[in-house]
Amino acid sequence: MGAEHPDTLRALPPSSRTFYEEGRYSEAESLHRQELVTSMRVLGPEHPDTLNSILALANTLDDEGHFAEAERLERQALSVQQRVSGS
């Protein structure tokens, strides 16, 4: 199906979530980054799945102690959400 197929994109969050729940943060981070890059390209920056990808990566980065990058991503997602919702 390929890396950009919707089914492939849907398979990444459960896999990265499993790594995250097992405390394997670096592996979860890697999958989150892959998912985010592909979602941005295929779905666009305002798609809800892309926003979920941003927030999942931010959460993992926060747990890894990468607070500045996590905060930047959270602000990015919030900005997009506000723009899309008009609030």
Phi and psi in radians as a Rosetta constraint file:
Dihedral C 1 N 2 CA 2 C 2 CIRCULARHARMONIC 1.676 0.35
Dihedral N 2 CA 2 C 2 N 3 CIRCULARHARMONIC 2.806 0.35
Dihedral C 2 N 3 CA 3 C 3 CIRCULARHARMONIC -1.143 0.35
Dihedral N 3 CA 3 C 3 N 4 CIRCULARHARMONIC -0.411 0.35
Dihedral C 3 N 4 CA 4 C 4 CIRCULARHARMONIC -1.779 0.35
Dihedral N 4 CA 4 C 4 N 5 CIRCULARHARMONIC 0.083 0.35
Dihedral C 4 N 5 CA 5 C 5 CIRCULARHARMONIC -1.253 0.35
Dihedral N 5 CA 5 C 5 N 6 CIRCULARHARMONIC 2.440 0.35
Dihedral C 5 N 6 CA 6 C 6 CIRCULARHARMONIC -0.948 0.35
Dihedral N 6 CA 6 C 6 N 7 CIRCULARHARMONIC -0.643 0.35
Dihedral C 6 N 7 CA 7 C 7 CIRCULARHARMONIC -1.141 0.35
Dihedral N 7 CA 7 C 7 N 8 CIRCULARHARMONIC -0.649 0.35
Dihedral C 7 N 8 CA 8 C 8 CIRCULARHARMONIC -1.142 0.35
Dihedral N 8 CA 8 C 8 N 9 CIRCULARHARMONIC -0.765 0.35
Dihedral C 8 N 9 CA 9 C 9 CIRCULARHARMONIC -1.058 0.35
Dihedral N 9 CA 9 C 9 N 10 CIRCULARHARMONIC -0.695 0.35
Dihedral C 9 N 10 CA 10 C 10 CIRCULARHARMONIC -1.211 0.35
Dihedral N 10 CA 10 C 10 N 11 CIRCULARHARMONIC -0.383 0.35
Dihedral C 10 N 11 CA 11 C 11 CIRCULARHARMONIC -1.414 0.35
Dihedral N 11 CA 11 C 11 N 12 CIRCULARHARMONIC -0.374 0.35
Dihedral C 11 N 12 CA 12 C 12 CIRCULARHARMONIC -1.236 0.35
Dihedral N 12 CA 12 C 12 N 13 CIRCULARHARMONIC -0.797 0.35
Dihedral C 12 N 13 CA 13 C 13 CIRCULARHARMONIC -0.998 0.35
Dihedral N 13 CA 13 C 13 N 14 CIRCULARHARMONIC -0.773 0.35
Dihedral C 13 N 14 CA 14 C 14 CIRCULARHARMONIC -1.090 0.35
Dihedral N 14 CA 14 C 14 N 15 CIRCULARHARMONIC -0.643 0.35
Dihedral C 14 N 15 CA 15 C 15 CIRCULARHARMONIC -1.154 0.35
Dihedral N 15 CA 15 C 15 N 16 CIRCULARHARMONIC -0.820 0.35
Dihedral C 15 N 16 CA 16 C 16 CIRCULARHARMONIC -1.170 0.35
Dihedral N 16 CA 16 C 16 N 17 CIRCULARHARMONIC -0.613 0.35
Dihedral C 16 N 17 CA 17 C 17 CIRCULARHARMONIC -1.118 0.35
Dihedral N 17 CA 17 C 17 N 18 CIRCULARHARMONIC -0.663 0.35
Dihedral C 17 N 18 CA 18 C 18 CIRCULARHARMONIC -1.095 0.35
Dihedral N 18 CA 18 C 18 N 19 CIRCULARHARMONIC -0.820 0.35
Dihedral C 18 N 19 CA 19 C 19 CIRCULARHARMONIC -1.020 0.35
Dihedral N 19 CA 19 C 19 N 20 CIRCULARHARMONIC -0.775 0.35
Dihedral C 19 N 20 CA 20 C 20 CIRCULARHARMONIC -1.054 0.35
Dihedral N 20 CA 20 C 20 N 21 CIRCULARHARMONIC -0.843 0.35
Dihedral C 20 N 21 CA 21 C 21 CIRCULARHARMONIC -1.125 0.35
Dihedral N 21 CA 21 C 21 N 22 CIRCULARHARMONIC -0.439 0.35
Dihedral C 21 N 22 CA 22 C 22 CIRCULARHARMONIC -1.506 0.35
Dihedral N 22 CA 22 C 22 N 23 CIRCULARHARMONIC 0.012 0.35
Dihedral C 22 N 23 CA 23 C 23 CIRCULARHARMONIC 1.379 0.35
Dihedral N 23 CA 23 C 23 N 24 CIRCULARHARMONIC 0.234 0.35
Dihedral C 23 N 24 CA 24 C 24 CIRCULARHARMONIC -1.623 0.35
Dihedral N 24 CA 24 C 24 N 25 CIRCULARHARMONIC 1.181 0.35
Dihedral C 24 N 25 CA 25 C 25 CIRCULARHARMONIC -1.118 0.35
Dihedral N 25 CA 25 C 25 N 26 CIRCULARHARMONIC -0.677 0.35
Dihedral C 25 N 26 CA 26 C 26 CIRCULARHARMONIC -1.148 0.35
Dihedral N 26 CA 26 C 26 N 27 CIRCULARHARMONIC -0.647 0.35
Dihedral C 26 N 27 CA 27 C 27 CIRCULARHARMONIC -1.221 0.35
Dihedral N 27 CA 27 C 27 N 28 CIRCULARHARMONIC -0.685 0.35
Dihedral C 27 N 28 CA 28 C 28 CIRCULARHARMONIC -1.108 0.35
Dihedral N 28 CA 28 C 28 N 29 CIRCULARHARMONIC -0.753 0.35
Dihedral C 28 N 29 CA 29 C 29 CIRCULARHARMONIC -1.038 0.35
Dihedral N 29 CA 29 C 29 N 30 CIRCULARHARMONIC -0.770 0.35
Dihedral C 29 N 30 CA 30 C 30 CIRCULARHARMONIC -1.049 0.35
Dihedral N 30 CA 30 C 30 N 31 CIRCULARHARMONIC -0.797 0.35
Dihedral C 30 N 31 CA 31 C 31 CIRCULARHARMONIC -1.164 0.35
Dihedral N 31 CA 31 C 31 N 32 CIRCULARHARMONIC -0.694 0.35
Dihedral C 31 N 32 CA 32 C 32 CIRCULARHARMONIC -1.056 0.35
Dihedral N 32 CA 32 C 32 N 33 CIRCULARHARMONIC -0.739 0.35
Dihedral C 32 N 33 CA 33 C 33 CIRCULARHARMONIC -1.129 0.35
Dihedral N 33 CA 33 C 33 N 34 CIRCULARHARMONIC -0.758 0.35
Dihedral C 33 N 34 CA 34 C 34 CIRCULARHARMONIC -1.053 0.35
Dihedral N 34 CA 34 C 34 N 35 CIRCULARHARMONIC -0.810 0.35
Dihedral C 34 N 35 CA 35 C 35 CIRCULARHARMONIC -1.060 0.35
Dihedral N 35 CA 35 C 35 N 36 CIRCULARHARMONIC -0.764 0.35
Dihedral C 35 N 36 CA 36 C 36 CIRCULARHARMONIC -1.132 0.35
Dihedral N 36 CA 36 C 36 N 37 CIRCULARHARMONIC -0.813 0.35
Dihedral C 36 N 37 CA 37 C 37 CIRCULARHARMONIC -1.036 0.35
Dihedral N 37 CA 37 C 37 N 38 CIRCULARHARMONIC -0.795 0.35
Dihedral C 37 N 38 CA 38 C 38 CIRCULARHARMONIC -1.195 0.35
Dihedral N 38 CA 38 C 38 N 39 CIRCULARHARMONIC -0.741 0.35
Dihedral C 38 N 39 CA 39 C 39 CIRCULARHARMONIC -1.072 0.35
Dihedral N 39 CA 39 C 39 N 40 CIRCULARHARMONIC -0.730 0.35
Dihedral C 39 N 40 CA 40 C 40 CIRCULARHARMONIC -1.054 0.35
Dihedral N 40 CA 40 C 40 N 41 CIRCULARHARMONIC -0.747 0.35
Dihedral C 40 N 41 CA 41 C 41 CIRCULARHARMONIC -1.267 0.35
Dihedral N 41 CA 41 C 41 N 42 CIRCULARHARMONIC -0.778 0.35
Dihedral C 41 N 42 CA 42 C 42 CIRCULARHARMONIC -1.487 0.35
Dihedral N 42 CA 42 C 42 N 43 CIRCULARHARMONIC -0.787 0.35
Dihedral C 42 N 43 CA 43 C 43 CIRCULARHARMONIC -1.713 0.35
Dihedral N 43 CA 43 C 43 N 44 CIRCULARHARMONIC -0.465 0.35
Dihedral C 43 N 44 CA 44 C 44 CIRCULARHARMONIC 1.724 0.35
Dihedral N 44 CA 44 C 44 N 45 CIRCULARHARMONIC 2.801 0.35
Dihedral C 44 N 45 CA 45 C 45 CIRCULARHARMONIC -1.240 0.35
Dihedral N 45 CA 45 C 45 N 46 CIRCULARHARMONIC -0.282 0.35
Dihedral C 45 N 46 CA 46 C 46 CIRCULARHARMONIC -1.787 0.35
Dihedral N 46 CA 46 C 46 N 47 CIRCULARHARMONIC -0.009 0.35
Dihedral C 46 N 47 CA 47 C 47 CIRCULARHARMONIC -1.223 0.35
Dihedral N 47 CA 47 C 47 N 48 CIRCULARHARMONIC 2.435 0.35
Dihedral C 47 N 48 CA 48 C 48 CIRCULARHARMONIC -0.966 0.35
Dihedral N 48 CA 48 C 48 N 49 CIRCULARHARMONIC -0.638 0.35
Dihedral C 48 N 49 CA 49 C 49 CIRCULARHARMONIC -1.162 0.35
Dihedral N 49 CA 49 C 49 N 50 CIRCULARHARMONIC -0.599 0.35
Dihedral C 49 N 50 CA 50 C 50 CIRCULARHARMONIC -1.172 0.35
Dihedral N 50 CA 50 C 50 N 51 CIRCULARHARMONIC -0.746 0.35
Dihedral C 50 N 51 CA 51 C 51 CIRCULARHARMONIC -1.095 0.35
Dihedral N 51 CA 51 C 51 N 52 CIRCULARHARMONIC -0.699 0.35
Dihedral C 51 N 52 CA 52 C 52 CIRCULARHARMONIC -1.097 0.35
Dihedral N 52 CA 52 C 52 N 53 CIRCULARHARMONIC -0.641 0.35
Dihedral C 52 N 53 CA 53 C 53 CIRCULARHARMONIC -1.125 0.35
Dihedral N 53 CA 53 C 53 N 54 CIRCULARHARMONIC -0.728 0.35
Dihedral C 53 N 54 CA 54 C 54 CIRCULARHARMONIC -1.068 0.35
Dihedral N 54 CA 54 C 54 N 55 CIRCULARHARMONIC -0.825 0.35
Dihedral C 54 N 55 CA 55 C 55 CIRCULARHARMONIC -1.203 0.35
Dihedral N 55 CA 55 C 55 N 56 CIRCULARHARMONIC -0.614 0.35
Dihedral C 55 N 56 CA 56 C 56 CIRCULARHARMONIC -1.137 0.35
Dihedral N 56 CA 56 C 56 N 57 CIRCULARHARMONIC -0.742 0.35
Dihedral C 56 N 57 CA 57 C 57 CIRCULARHARMONIC -1.128 0.35
Dihedral N 57 CA 57 C 57 N 58 CIRCULARHARMONIC -0.746 0.35
Dihedral C 57 N 58 CA 58 C 58 CIRCULARHARMONIC -1.051 0.35
Dihedral N 58 CA 58 C 58 N 59 CIRCULARHARMONIC -0.728 0.35
Dihedral C 58 N 59 CA 59 C 59 CIRCULARHARMONIC -1.090 0.35
Dihedral N 59 CA 59 C 59 N 60 CIRCULARHARMONIC -0.762 0.35
Dihedral C 59 N 60 CA 60 C 60 CIRCULARHARMONIC -1.138 0.35
Dihedral N 60 CA 60 C 60 N 61 CIRCULARHARMONIC -0.777 0.35
Dihedral C 60 N 61 CA 61 C 61 CIRCULARHARMONIC -1.062 0.35
Dihedral N 61 CA 61 C 61 N 62 CIRCULARHARMONIC -0.689 0.35
Dihedral C 61 N 62 CA 62 C 62 CIRCULARHARMONIC -1.050 0.35
Dihedral N 62 CA 62 C 62 N 63 CIRCULARHARMONIC -0.785 0.35
Dihedral C 62 N 63 CA 63 C 63 CIRCULARHARMONIC -1.177 0.35
Dihedral N 63 CA 63 C 63 N 64 CIRCULARHARMONIC -0.423 0.35
Dihedral C 63 N 64 CA 64 C 64 CIRCULARHARMONIC -1.476 0.35
Dihedral N 64 CA 64 C 64 N 65 CIRCULARHARMONIC -0.106 0.35
Dihedral C 64 N 65 CA 65 C 65 CIRCULARHARMONIC 1.556 0.35
Dihedral N 65 CA 65 C 65 N 66 CIRCULARHARMONIC 0.219 0.35
Dihedral C 65 N 66 CA 66 C 66 CIRCULARHARMONIC -1.633 0.35
Dihedral N 66 CA 66 C 66 N 67 CIRCULARHARMONIC 1.185 0.35
Dihedral C 66 N 67 CA 67 C 67 CIRCULARHARMONIC -1.156 0.35
Dihedral N 67 CA 67 C 67 N 68 CIRCULARHARMONIC -0.691 0.35
Dihedral C 67 N 68 CA 68 C 68 CIRCULARHARMONIC -1.130 0.35
Dihedral N 68 CA 68 C 68 N 69 CIRCULARHARMONIC -0.780 0.35
Dihedral C 68 N 69 CA 69 C 69 CIRCULARHARMONIC -1.190 0.35
Dihedral N 69 CA 69 C 69 N 70 CIRCULARHARMONIC -0.681 0.35
Dihedral C 69 N 70 CA 70 C 70 CIRCULARHARMONIC -1.067 0.35
Dihedral N 70 CA 70 C 70 N 71 CIRCULARHARMONIC -0.780 0.35
Dihedral C 70 N 71 CA 71 C 71 CIRCULARHARMONIC -1.126 0.35
Dihedral N 71 CA 71 C 71 N 72 CIRCULARHARMONIC -0.713 0.35
Dihedral C 71 N 72 CA 72 C 72 CIRCULARHARMONIC -1.044 0.35
Dihedral N 72 CA 72 C 72 N 73 CIRCULARHARMONIC -0.770 0.35
Dihedral C 72 N 73 CA 73 C 73 CIRCULARHARMONIC -1.167 0.35
Dihedral N 73 CA 73 C 73 N 74 CIRCULARHARMONIC -0.707 0.35
Dihedral C 73 N 74 CA 74 C 74 CIRCULARHARMONIC -1.104 0.35
Dihedral N 74 CA 74 C 74 N 75 CIRCULARHARMONIC -0.712 0.35
Dihedral C 74 N 75 CA 75 C 75 CIRCULARHARMONIC -1.154 0.35
Dihedral N 75 CA 75 C 75 N 76 CIRCULARHARMONIC -0.667 0.35
Dihedral C 75 N 76 CA 76 C 76 CIRCULARHARMONIC -1.065 0.35
Dihedral N 76 CA 76 C 76 N 77 CIRCULARHARMONIC -0.830 0.35
Dihedral C 76 N 77 CA 77 C 77 CIRCULARHARMONIC -1.101 0.35
Dihedral N 77 CA 77 C 77 N 78 CIRCULARHARMONIC -0.743 0.35
Dihedral C 77 N 78 CA 78 C 78 CIRCULARHARMONIC -1.084 0.35
Dihedral N 78 CA 78 C 78 N 79 CIRCULARHARMONIC -0.738 0.35
Dihedral C 78 N 79 CA 79 C 79 CIRCULARHARMONIC -1.057 0.35
Dihedral N 79 CA 79 C 79 N 80 CIRCULARHARMONIC -0.793 0.35
Dihedral C 79 N 80 CA 80 C 80 CIRCULARHARMONIC -1.122 0.35
Dihedral N 80 CA 80 C 80 N 81 CIRCULARHARMONIC -0.782 0.35
Dihedral C 80 N 81 CA 81 C 81 CIRCULARHARMONIC -1.029 0.35
Dihedral N 81 CA 81 C 81 N 82 CIRCULARHARMONIC -0.758 0.35
Dihedral C 81 N 82 CA 82 C 82 CIRCULARHARMONIC -1.150 0.35
Dihedral N 82 CA 82 C 82 N 83 CIRCULARHARMONIC -0.728 0.35
Dihedral C 82 N 83 CA 83 C 83 CIRCULARHARMONIC -1.129 0.35
Dihedral N 83 CA 83 C 83 N 84 CIRCULARHARMONIC -0.755 0.35
Dihedral C 83 N 84 CA 84 C 84 CIRCULARHARMONIC -1.204 0.35
Dihedral N 84 CA 84 C 84 N 85 CIRCULARHARMONIC -0.700 0.35
Dihedral C 84 N 85 CA 85 C 85 CIRCULARHARMONIC -1.439 0.35
Dihedral N 85 CA 85 C 85 N 86 CIRCULARHARMONIC -0.231 0.35
Dihedral C 85 N 86 CA 86 C 86 CIRCULARHARMONIC 1.375 0.35
Dihedral N 86 CA 86 C 86 N 87 CIRCULARHARMONIC 0.261 0.35
